[in-house]
Amino acid sequence: MADDTITYTTYINATPERVWQGLTDPGLTNRYWGVRFEGDWTTGSQLVWEQGGARIADPEQVVLDSTPHRRLAYTWHTFTPEWAEGVGVGEDLRAELAAGPRTRVAFDVEPVGDVTRLTLVHEGFDPHGVMIGMCGPTWPLLLSSLKTLLETGSPLPEPGAPAQEG
């Protein structure tokens, strides 16, 4: 792994089509990530990010590669004051995140027998910046929640959330 890159692979008991849906359908992304995307998922199109009540649209926030059921890549979102307020990030941290380079995330979706291998590569970080330290432990949790949602119908509980009695 390069100092400016996060790579993570998981295997999901679902078809590539279902995994693709999990990456692109706003209702599903909202369930396991708390993020809704607006866009048509075509290469070069603008991607609008909604999180914490903030709607983030930026001309540099775009789909870089979209090959349905195989590969999805886009630029990481813009760190606006509205986003920071919506997710509880202080202004000093938001400013530090915004000062860093715009990163790129890619998902490779590959059938492997009866399961699908999902590989994430998030690259372009400042290796000494705060964002790589925030994203590094978060991606495995998010992709595990996607896996759990697609395999069971429910995402993982949010860390720190009270356990549900059944």
Buried (B, 14 or more C-beta within 10 A) or exposed (E): EEEBBBEBEBEBEBBBEBBBBBBBBBEBBBBBBBBBBEBEBEEEEBBBBBBBEBBBBBEEBBBBBBEBBBBBBBBBBBBBEBBBBBBEBEEEBBEBBBEBEBBBBBBBBBBEEEBBBBBBBBBBBBEEBBBBEEBBEBBEBBBBBBBBBBEEEEBBEEEEEEEEEE
